[in-house]
Amino acid sequence: MRAFAVGLSLLACAWSASAQAKTYRVEPGPTAPAQADAAFLAAPAKDQIQFARGRFELTSTLASAAPQVTVRGAGADRTILSFTGQTAPGDCVTLSGGQEVLREFAVENCKGDAIKAKGGDQVHLLALRAEWTGAKPPKASGVAASAAKNVLIENVIVRGAPYAGIRVSDGANAVMLMCISTSDD
């Protein structure tokens, strides 16, 4: 009987470990776009996508509809997702599954909304930077939360947004703390 209890305990521990969230790591370099695309497509609920310190040259939208996904960098001045070579107009980093967390990275030169959380409840946009240093699309926001409830936007910096620096629309209960949005006009 004791052996059965020990076996059952080991099985429970193994199941618990396999049910834990996974972290997808994306490193800078020539394979970064493929790594990032794969991570955003593969990450199920509760997983984390971690961008290392460095500059990432990306060309297409990164989006996930899985709930409770976290996208994290090593800091808004240390992890830079550059979309200068973006091949088609569109948003750059978008989560739409609910309970999203986007934190500690920067998006530069997006041809649409730079960082966006769509829908859901308990959305956190923390320590982010969005910036346009060259040509700008006619209508784009730096950081946007749309159709979301209970939104926290904190320590966000937006520079040169062509439309709105920080935009919250069609949602409820949004709080912005220590945010800066500047225009170069």
Secondary structure, DSSP 8 states (H G I E B T S, - for coil): -HHHHHHHHHHHHHHHHHTS--EEEE-SSTTHHHHHHHHHHH--TT-EEEE-SEEEE--S-EEE--TT-EEE-S-TTTEEEE-TT-SSSS-SEEE-SSS-EEES-EEES-SS-SEEEES-EEEEEES-EEE--S---SS-EEEEEES-EEEEEES-EEES-SSEEEEEES-EEEEEES-EEE---
